[in-house]
Amino acid sequence: MHQLKTAAIAAVFLFAVFFFCPPSVAKAADCSPPEQLEPVRLAKVLDGDTITLADGRHVRLIGVNTPERAHYGRREEAGAAQATGFVTRFLGNGQLRIGIGQEPQDHYKRTLAHVFRADGRSLEEALLDAGLALQIVFPPNVSLAACFHAAEERARAAGRGLWHEGPLAVSRLRGGEQGFRLLQGRVTRVARARSSWWIEIDGRVSLRVDRSDWKYFGPGMPESLRGQMLEARGWLTWRRETAQQQDPHPPWSLRIRHPLALSVRTPP
C-alpha cells in the first residue's frame, strides 16, 4: 500500500448513503463473532493481513489491507513492520477462532476468513482502529463491513497510524504506478456502457463498476457524482503501456466492487 499523502478534509458524505447500501452493511456496526466459528491454532504471522495456521492453511483476513512487506524485489512499504508486529502481539498465545467467508477462497487459494481471539475480539477491527490497515470490501464477504468502517473512521478522526497522512491526489500519480491506493480527485466524467459504469477522476483514472456489482449500489448510481471531490480505494492498474498511442481513455483503471470503496469528501 502506497504511503498516504496529506490532504485536508472537513466533511464526509458516504457514497453508500447516496446509493443505498444493502441491509447487511447498513445495519448497526457490530463486530461480534458469528455463531459458527472454527477453533484453530496460529502457526505464523506472515504480514499484517495474512497468517498461517497449524493445519497448514494460509488465511487472508477479510475486509482489511495492510502495507506490503518487502518481496519480489520490492521495497517494504511504510507501516508494514508495525502492522505485522501488532498482529503478532494481538494474537498472543495463538489460540484463535475463525469465521470463513461466504466466498471461502481468493484467487491465490488462501482461505478468506474473519479472525478472532479466544476472548472474541476481532483482529480486523483492532487493526483498523489502530490505523494500521485500510478497509476493503469485496462482496459477498460483507457481513462485518459496517463495523470495520466505524473502526476506520475512529482511527481517521484521531489521526492514528496511516491516517497521519491523507489520500494520494490523483494528479500526483507517476507513470507506471500500481498497487493498492487510496486516491482523491474530482470526477470529470461519468459514462455508462452495456456492462459497466465508468467514473473518471481528473481525467487520469477510470473507476469501473461492473454490471455484476450494480446490485450493491442501488438505483441512484452514479450520475450525482459529476463534479464531486471523490475518494476511491482499491488496486490501481497502469494500462498505458498496452494501450494504443492515441487511446482516449485514462492511463490508470481501478475496479470498484462496493459503495464503501467510494466516498465524497468536501474540502475546507
C-alpha positions in Angstrom: 0.0 0.0 0.0 1.4 3.4 -1.0 2.2 5.8 1.8 -0.8 8.1 2.1 -0.3 11.8 1.1 -1.5 14.7 3.3 -4.9 16.1 2.5 -7.2 18.4 4.5 -10.8 17.1 4.8 -13.6 18.9 6.5 -16.9 16.9 6.0 -17.7 13.4 4.9 -20.7 12.1 3.0 -20.5 8.3 2.3 -21.2 7.2 -1.2 -23.0 4.3 0.4 -25.6 6.7 1.8 -26.4 8.1 -1.6 -26.7 4.6 -3.2 -28.4 2.6 -0.5 -26.1 0.0 1.0 -27.6 -3.4 1.4 -29.1 -4.2 4.8 -26.1 -6.5 5.7 -23.9 -3.4 5.6 -26.3 -0.6 6.6 -27.2 -2.3 10.0 -25.6 -1.1 13.2 -21.9 -1.6 13.4 -21.3 -4.8 15.3 -18.1 -6.9 15.3 -19.5 -9.7 17.4 -18.3 -13.1 16.3 -20.8 -15.1 14.3 -22.2 -18.2 15.9 -20.4 -20.7 13.7 -16.6 -20.3 14.3 -13.8 -22.8 13.9 -11.2 -23.2 16.6 -7.7 -23.1 15.1 -4.1 -22.5 16.2 -1.8 -19.9 14.8 1.5 -21.1 13.2 3.0 -17.9 11.9 2.2 -14.3 11.1 3.2 -13.6 7.5 2.2 -9.9 7.5 -0.5 -7.6 8.7 -3.3 -9.3 6.8 -2.1 -12.8 6.3 -1.4 -15.7 8.7 -0.7 -19.4 8.5 -2.4 -22.0 10.7 -1.0 -25.1 12.4 -3.0 -27.2 9.9 -1.1 -25.6 7.0 -3.8 -23.2 5.7 -2.9 -19.7 4.7 -5.6 -17.2 5.9 -6.2 -13.8 4.3 -8.1 -11.5 6.6 -11.5 -10.4 5.2 -12.1 -6.7 5.0 -8.6 -5.1 5.6 -5.5 -4.3 3.6 -2.1 -3.5 5.3 1.1 -2.2 3.8 3.2 -4.7 1.9 6.4 -6.3 3.3 9.4 -6.5 1.1 9.1 -9.2 -1.5 9.9 -10.0 -5.2 12.5 -7.2 -5.2 10.0 -4.6 -4.0 10.8 -2.4 -1.0 8.8 -2.7 2.2 6.0 -0.1 2.4 5.7 2.2 5.3 3.8 0.7 8.2 4.3 -2.9 7.2 6.5 -3.8 10.1 4.2 -2.1 12.6 1.1 -4.0 11.3 2.9 -7.3 11.4 4.2 -6.7 14.9 0.7 -5.6 16.0 -0.9 -8.8 14.7 1.8 -10.9 16.5 1.2 -9.2 19.8 -2.6 -9.2 19.4 -2.9 -12.9 18.7 -0.8 -13.8 21.7 -0.8 -17.5 22.6 -2.2 -18.4 19.1 -5.5 -19.9 20.2 -7.9 -18.4 17.7 -11.3 -18.9 16.1 -12.1 -18.1 12.5 -15.2 -17.5 10.5 -14.7 -18.4 6.9 -16.3 -16.1 4.3 -19.3 -16.7 2.1 -16.6 -16.7 -0.6 -14.2 -19.1 1.1 -11.0 -18.6 -1.0 -9.2 -16.0 -3.1 -7.5 -16.5 -6.4 -4.3 -17.5 -4.6 -6.2 -20.3 -2.9 -5.9 -18.7 0.5 -8.7 -19.1 3.0 -10.7 -15.9 3.4 -11.8 -15.5 7.0 -12.5 -13.3 9.9 -10.1 -13.9 12.8 -11.0 -13.6 16.5 -9.0 -14.1 19.7 -10.3 -16.6 22.3 -11.9 -13.6 24.1 -14.0 -12.8 21.0 -12.2 -9.6 19.9 -11.8 -9.1 16.1 -8.3 -8.8 14.7 -9.5 -6.9 11.7 -11.4 -4.3 13.8 -8.3 -3.9 16.0 -6.0 -3.3 13.0 -8.4 -0.7 11.6 -8.9 1.1 15.0 -5.2 1.3 15.4 -4.8 2.9 12.0 -2.6 0.1 10.7 -4.9 -1.1 7.9 -7.4 0.3 5.5 -10.8 -1.2 4.9 -11.5 -3.1 1.7 -14.9 -4.5 0.7 -15.3 -7.4 -1.7 -18.8 -8.9 -2.0 -20.1 -11.3 -0.9 -17.9 -11.1 2.2 -19.5 -8.0 3.7 -21.1 -9.2 6.9 -18.8 -7.0 9.2 -18.3 -4.1 6.7 -20.3 -1.6 8.8 -18.2 -2.4 11.9 -15.0 -2.2 10.0 -16.0 1.2 8.5 -16.7 2.6 12.0 -13.3 1.4 13.3 -11.5 3.0 10.4 -13.4 6.3 10.9 -12.3 6.3 14.6 -8.6 6.0 13.5 -9.0 8.6 10.8 -10.6 11.1 13.2 -7.7 10.6 15.7 -5.0 10.6 13.0 -3.7 7.3 14.1 -1.2 5.2 12.1 -1.6 5.5 8.4 -4.0 8.4 9.0 -1.2 10.8 9.9 -1.4 11.4 6.2 -4.3 11.6 3.8 -5.2 10.2 0.4 -3.0 10.4 -2.6 -4.1 13.1 -5.1 -4.7 11.6 -8.5 -2.7 14.5 -10.0 0.4 13.2 -8.2 0.3 9.6 -9.7 3.5 8.7 -11.5 3.7 6.7 -14.8 3.7 3.0 -14.1 2.5 3.3 -10.6 0.3 0.4 -9.5 -1.0 -1.5 -6.4 -3.4 -0.7 -3.6 -4.1 3.0 -3.3 -6.4 5.4 -1.6 -6.9 8.2 -4.1 -8.6 11.6 -4.2 -9.6 13.7 -7.1 -12.5 15.4 -8.9 -15.0 13.4 -11.0 -14.6 14.8 -14.6 -16.7 12.3 -16.5 -19.4 9.6 -15.9 -20.4 7.2 -18.6 -22.5 4.0 -18.8 -21.6 1.1 -21.1 -23.5 -2.1 -21.7 -21.6 -3.9 -19.0 -20.1 -1.2 -16.7 -20.3 2.2 -15.3 -17.1 4.3 -15.8 -16.2 7.2 -13.5 -13.2 9.3 -14.5 -11.2 11.2 -11.9 -9.2 14.2 -13.1 -9.1 12.6 -16.5 -6.3 10.2 -15.2 -8.1 7.3 -13.5 -11.1 5.3 -14.7 -13.2 3.7 -11.9 -15.1 0.7 -13.3 -18.3 -0.7 -11.7 -19.2 -3.9 -13.4 -22.9 -4.9 -14.0 -22.4 -7.8 -11.7 -21.9 -5.4 -8.8 -24.6 -2.8 -9.6 -27.0 -4.5 -7.2 -24.9 -3.3 -4.3 -25.2 0.4 -5.3 -28.9 0.8 -5.8 -30.8 3.0 -8.4 -29.1 6.3 -7.7 -25.6 5.4 -9.1 -23.5 7.2 -10.1 -24.7 10.3 -12.0 -24.8 12.6 -9.0 -21.0 12.2 -8.6 -20.3 14.5 -11.6 -18.0 17.3 -10.4 -17.7 15.9 -6.9 -14.4 15.5 -5.0 -14.2 11.8 -4.6 -12.1 9.3 -2.7 -11.7 5.8 -4.1 -9.7 2.8 -2.9 -8.6 -0.4 -4.5 -5.9 -2.0 -6.7 -4.7 0.5 -9.3 -3.7 -0.8 -12.7 -1.4 1.1 -15.1 -2.7 0.4 -18.6 -0.8 2.9 -20.8 2.0 0.5 -21.8 -0.5 -1.8 -23.5 -2.8 1.0 -24.9 -2.6 2.5 -28.3 -0.8 5.8 -28.6 -4.0 7.7 -29.4 -6.0 5.9 -26.7 -8.6 8.4 -25.3 -9.0 6.5 -22.1 -7.2 7.5 -18.9 -3.9 5.7 -18.2 -5.0 4.1 -15.0 -8.0 2.0 -14.1 -9.4 0.7 -10.8 -12.3 -1.6 -10.2 -14.9 -0.7 -7.6 -16.9 -3.6 -6.1 -18.9 -1.9 -3.4 -20.1 1.6 -2.3 -17.8 1.6 0.8 -14.9 1.8 -1.6 -16.0 5.3 -2.6 -16.8 8.4 -0.6 -17.4 12.1 -1.4 -15.2 14.4 0.6 -15.9 18.1 0.9 -12.6 20.1 1.2 -12.5 23.1 3.6 
